[in-house]
């Protein structure tokens, strides 16, 4: 039998290679893929990094793979990158601790903060100080260089916060924008269940997005259209604010969407509208943590649907889905880090994943 390839077979091989590079060939389910030190190597290109629109999703590298760098947590959340210290900090909410990963050796250390107040989101301000959004204490705090801690806000003009969740710092004025959906006050597992939560999914007040003025410390509401505002981020030029809505967890009329607002010079969010719908192939899950890259694409964690959906969904500036990273666990949040901000970190249920990408995070954290 001849082993010389025919023209037709050569064309078939080339066609398959082209489709694989574009991420259009069906690959083994992400849930069946093995991760960890004893896992077999992944043949490039990684089949779980999918270019839905290859022309616009240019961040996908052909010779890099998704890696699990740590596991064993209960619910990992809130990754934030410290550029000067070259480390990542994130939360294991039920364990009441924050962990740290150092870039030079990719070593993970537990209890970087313990107890953490069941903190969820983390970020860093313009001076490199860590800011945490704590469920148990229902406040926003800053860790100072001398080891002390400053409470930046523990109530709004309307009353106590429900349970601050995630936040970002505006680099021009240092203001802190954060969400308060209240999940940490609905259960002891991620905070402390308060009496009001037995009768209402909003423990103390309407779920909203808030802003802490860096100079005066004044707390002001900037948006309350989302049923339960969760992750948030700015566009590269800071003229837009994106907010993930996970309100379907408690409100039937809520939709699994990402909102977008116009940001004014005086720190207001205006013109609320839908940026992206999380429905994919007839299935809809939650967007949670979100980040923008330098081209204005929005990278959103995605989960609570199952294999083939859970992971990270990437949306172009016009809201169209252009890429996907499939993970074997529900993804809660994302963050760009590394020396060039071209390493994507993904907190996903019990594990921390990372992958190199050909883009950079738009912001310093």
Secondary structure, 3 states (H helix, E strand, C coil): CCCCCCHHHHHHHHHHHHHHHHCCCCCCCHHHCCCCCCCCCCCCCCCCEEECCCCCCCCCCCCCCCEEEEECCCCEEEEEEECCCCEEEEEECCCCEEEEEECCCCEEEEEEEECCCCEEEEEECCCCCEEEEECCCCEEEEECCCCCEEEEECEECCEECCCCCCEEECCCCCCEEEEECCHHHCCCCCCCCCHHHHCCCCCCCCCEEEEECCCCCCEEEEECCCCCEEEEEECCCCCEEEEEECHHHCCCCCCCEEEEEEECCCCCEEEEEEEEECEECCEECEEEEEEEECCCCEEEEEECCCCCCCEEEEECCCCCEEEEEECCCCCCEEEEECCCCCEEEEEECCEEEEEECCCCECCCC
